[in-house]
Amino acid sequence: MEIKPIRTEQEYNAALEEVEMLMEAKAGTPELDRLDVLTSLIETYERRVYPIAPPDPISAIEYEMEKRGLSPTDLLEILQQRQQQRSPATGVIVASK
């Protein structure tokens, strides 16, 4: 495969196949250089053709809470801690009003 921008699904699939064959490339070889270039081209194509929308903020928070084993009470405590601020004059943490 010629190294050039990936513009079609056919070129994308060909690049994926070649990457699969190059996965065992040794450090410092032309094959590893080719693998690096191809993966960059694939990433660029995927960002353009298969964009991933940012998650819904509530869903993202719920996911992180579940992943970390946090309860709503835990989240409340974290948010209350974040409301604390350092006094610019003394550097002492003071509760915000």
For each residue, the residues with C-beta under 8 A, 3 or more apart:
1: 14 15 18 38
2:
3: 34 37 38 41
4:
5: 41 44 45
6: 11 12 15 41 42 44 45
7: 11 45
8: 11 12
9: 12 13 49
10: 13 14
11: 6 7 8 14 15
12: 6 8 9 15 16 42 45 49
13: 9 10 16 17
14: 1 10 11 17 18
15: 1 6 11 12 18 19 38 41 42 45
16: 12 13 19 20 42
17: 13 14 20 21
18: 1 14 15 21 22 34 38
19: 15 16 22 23 35 38 39 42
20: 16 17 23
21: 17 18
22: 18 19 25 31 32 34 35 38
23: 19 20 35
24:
25: 22 29 31 32 34 35
26: 29 31 32
27: 32
28: 32
29: 25 26 32 33
30: 33 34
31: 22 25 26 34 35
32: 22 25 26 27 28 29 35 36
33: 29 30 36 37
34: 3 18 22 25 30 31 37 38
35: 19 22 23 25 31 32 38 39
36: 32 33 39 40
37: 3 33 34 40 41
38: 1 3 15 18 19 22 34 35 41 42
39: 19 35 36 42 43
40: 36 37 43 44
41: 3 5 6 15 37 38 44 45
42: 6 12 15 16 19 38 39 45 46
43: 39 40 46 47
44: 5 6 40 41 47 48
45: 5 6 7 12 15 41 42 48 49
46: 42 43 49 50
47: 43 44 50 51
48: 44 45 51
49: 9 12 45 46
50: 46 47
51: 47 48
52:
53:
54:
55: 59 60 63
56: 59 60
57: 60 61
58: 61 62
59: 55 56 62 63
60: 55 56 57 63 64
61: 57 58 64 65 75
62: 58 59 65 66
63: 55 59 60 66 67
64: 60 61 67 68 70
65: 61 62 68 70 71 72 74 75
66: 62 63 69 70
67: 63 64
68: 64 65
69: 66
70: 64 65 66 74 75 78
71: 65 74 75
72: 65 75 76
73: 76 77
74: 65 70 71 77 78
75: 61 65 70 71 72 78 79
76: 72 73 79 80
77: 73 74 80 81
78: 70 74 75 81 82
79: 75 76 82 83
80: 76 77 83 84
81: 77 78 84
82: 78 79
83: 79 80 95 96
84: 80 81 93 94 95 96
85: 93 94 96
86: 91 92 93 94
87: 90 91 92 93 94
88:
89:
90: 87
91: 86 87
92: 86 87
93: 84 85 86 87
94: 84 85 86 87
95: 83 84
96: 83 84 85
97:
